[in-house]
Amino acid sequence: MARARVHPYPFDQSPLRIPIPARLVPDRAYESQEAFLRDFYRAERCVIACNLHAD
């Protein structure tokens, strides 16, 4: 789980857990943007949980 400190903290709740939609893309060099996007749109979708904390 990722963590981040936010200042100024605009939320009433700390920590605030937020989901971040993501995709699992192979970690490699791509010969073009089109090649990257082809892998990106075929990639498995997942959600990364992140906690925001008041300073």
Phi, psi and omega in degrees: 000134179276151178229147177214141173260136184239130179218123357288151184268111187269005186253156180278342185245133176221125000283157177248116181272126179234141175271139178239113178295139182213173174226146179268101183254138178304138180273091181206167176283140178249140182285342179200166176295323179298319178296318177297313183296326177300312177292321182301311184287342175268349187292152176295135177272146177209175178235129177259127178274137179225137175253128174262134182238143173292148180291000000 
